[in-house]
Amino acid sequence: MGDEETVAILCCLTVKNGPSKADRSATKNAEPVCEDPLTIEEIRSWAESFDKLMKSNSGRKVFREFLRSEYSEENMLFWLACEELKQEQSSEAVEEKARLIYEDYISILSPKEVSLDSRVREVINRNMVDPTPHTFDEAQLQIYTLMHRDSYPRFLNSQIYKKLIQQYS
């Protein structure tokens, strides 16, 4: 996908009808949801801090597109899946979602495996005996930090971000 196509897609920023098999841990929505239109102020605020980018639904979607272009979208997908797990109340649902997150992002057999150190992997393996909504907190923080230090500076210098600013200026 070219940069212009990416910018055009991101400008609409709609949520799809539910997770595909490859993205089964994403939030499920019965209907497409259109978000408030982007403003140049919001887009520029993403350069002020990584936290502002990650707190913005639109910012996360644009950043996810950028990560996809760098073949590291699994970091955002994992982070989002952990956020969704934290909202879960039912112990059965927590157990199922934790298992899916483990299979999709932690297992060394997964094509979407995220990069975690051995200590965090050990913590996760212990936590998986009795999963809670916070089973992946340390791993989520490690991935958040990785995206902040590694991908975020490149995102701010990317054509995706620059064209978005140019389009809304």
Number of C-alpha atoms within 10 A of each C-alpha: 6 8 16 13 11 17 20 12 13 19 16 14 20 14 17 16 13 16 14 11 8 9 14 16 22 19 15 13 12 9 10 11 12 11 12 9 10 16 12 13 11 16 22 17 16 21 17 10 12 18 13 16 22 17 11 15 12 22 21 17 18 24 25 19 21 24 20 14 15 12 11 18 17 21 23 23 21 27 21 17 24 23 18 16 23 16 11 15 11 11 13 11 14 22 20 14 22 25 14 15 22 20 16 24 22 23 14 13 10 12 12 20 19 23 16 16 10 9 11 16 17 11 15 20 16 12 15 16 10 12 20 20 21 17 24 29 17 16 23 23 12 18 20 19 14 15 20 17 12 11 16 21 13 16 22 16 11 13 15 22 22 14 15 22 16 9 12 13 10
